Structure formats: structure tokens, C-alpha cells
Amino acid sequence: MRLRTVLSDDGGSRAEVQIDGRWRATIARDVGTLLTAPNWRSGPTLADRQPASEGRSAPLVTAPTKIVCCGHNYRAHIAEMGASSPQFPTLFAKFADTLTAWDADIALPGPADAVRLDWEAELAVVVGAVLRDADPETASAGIAGYTVANDFSVRGWQRRTSQWLQGKAFDATTPLGPDLVTPDEIDPSAGLRITCRVNGEIEQVGSTDDLVFAPAVLLSYISEFTTLRPGDVVLTGTPGGVGIAADPPRFLRAGDVVETEIEGIGLLRNHITPHRTEIDSAERNGKETR
């Protein structure tokens, strides 16, 4: 089963489900809301039996109660960062405002040289049941499905302190989507190819079987200290090949196009746009030369 969220003509949003290869609208405002229905797996309530109209893209989940992320979770990435394999998951949080659509523009949150915006392709897990003190088997059964994310990281802020939050929580910097694919159709433990391309050049390539902590293990661990609920999102980490680990380091600039793809799930395509100060400067320079 595949689910998605689109913006509707009235300015709101709606969840849609793919049935027999065709998208159908539901009465839920987003996939997260749809997952709170007890029968969502067996047949979500449709708004009508007609094919859904094409809507504009939206984040797969628009208002999760929690977004929990795991750093240093791919062996290749741990090695390139010169870190030791962790005994426990390295976790940090995001806010709902960080989420954006799979095809949204990502605005530099400051001058490119100062913010040092980096790419991080990630497998995201969406929770489909209430999980509290769940063992891995229960956590696995509580996974609604998988989607694609890019944890665009503002390294200039992240490296200011030993705490990562400030470099990970800028508004509209985490595209999520385009679809949720349920576990009966896909299994990350089988090794799904995960790729990040910048301007068509491959920067990251890895496999989900390189994860230190599998999705169910992560959800089980997180549920020991906080309750996970339907629609919550867990980002599972990034493979090797991030810009900050390159020699010399490379970061994103206005005009770059970043594509994030996971085999069998889908693809994000995001344009990097200038910070407003750079736009204002370009406009001023244009006026001065006329």
C-alpha cells in the first residue's frame, strides 16, 4: 500500500491512498491523521470513489507529535567521521516546522559560506500504533511504513556547540515523502539502495542493511523514554558521503539541485535557493548597474 499527502484547492491538505494503481482521496487531512484510524490498514475511509485530482505536494506528515532522529547509524558514515560505533543510539529531535514537501525549494538560512548547508539522505520510519516500552517485535508491528527524507544540516550552526539541535531544526529544511510504503511491500533489512545526488553527481550511495540500529530497534529504544504515536516520524541516519566529510569539505549553494532516492520508495528533488540577504544584495547591485 502507498499513501501520500497533497495540498487541496481550498488551501488545506488531504491524505490519499493508492488503490489498484490509482490515487483516491480520503477524509483525513494528512497521512499522520489517517494513521490514527483503527482500520487504516484494512481500508481507509475514502472521500469518494473517484480518482483523486492532482494536488500540490505537501510533507507526508504535516503535524507529528514527535520527530526523533538518529545520528551515526550507518557504519560507513561512522567511519568517515572518525567516530566509534555507538553502544546506544545517538538521538536528537526536530520540530514539525522543519518538515517540507518532497519537491520544495530549500532556502539557505543565511549566506552560503556561513551556514555551510549539507546533505544527508535518510530512510524515515512513520509510526502506525501507540508504542510505549515496546520490545523490537512489537515495535516492528507498529511501523506504518517507510518514506524518504533529507536531513539538510546547517553545519555552521551545528558545530557551534556539542549539541546538534540548532543545526538540525531550521524551518522547512527536512523534505519528507513523496509516499509512505507499507512494510508488506518493502523491507529495509533486505538492503535498499539509498542515494543522494547533487547536480546529477552521486555524493552518497549506501544500503539500508548497513544500519547499526534497525528501525524496529530504534523505535523500541525510543519508546522506553517517550511514547510514540501514529504519525510520529523517526529518521534513521545517513550513509557515508556527506559534504562535511569530504576533503576539502563541500557545501550547498543557491542553484544546486539535490535528489534523494531510496530503492522501492521514491525520490525527493529539492532546489537550493538564496538567502534573502543575497537576493536583496543582487537586487541592489542590479539597480546600481542600470
Secondary structure as UniProt FT lines:
FT   STRAND          2..7
FT   TURN            9..10
FT   STRAND          13..19
FT   TURN            20..21
FT   STRAND          22..26
FT   HELIX           31..34
FT   TURN            35..36
FT   TURN            38..42
FT   STRAND          46..51
FT   STRAND          56..57
FT   STRAND          67..71
FT   HELIX           75..80
FT   TURN            81..82
FT   STRAND          90..94
FT   HELIX           96..98
FT   STRAND          99..100
FT   TURN            102..103
FT   STRAND          106..107
FT   HELIX           112..115
FT   STRAND          117..118
FT   STRAND          121..127
FT   HELIX           136..141
FT   STRAND          143..150
FT   STRAND          153..154
FT   HELIX           155..158
FT   TURN            159..160
FT   HELIX           165..168
FT   TURN            171..172
FT   STRAND          174..181
FT   TURN            183..185
FT   HELIX           188..190
FT   STRAND          193..198
FT   TURN            199..200
FT   STRAND          201..207
FT   HELIX           208..210
FT   HELIX           215..223
FT   TURN            224..225
FT   TURN            230..231
FT   STRAND          233..235
FT   HELIX           243..245
FT   TURN            254..255
FT   STRAND          257..262
FT   TURN            263..265
FT   STRAND          266..273
FT   HELIX           276..289
//
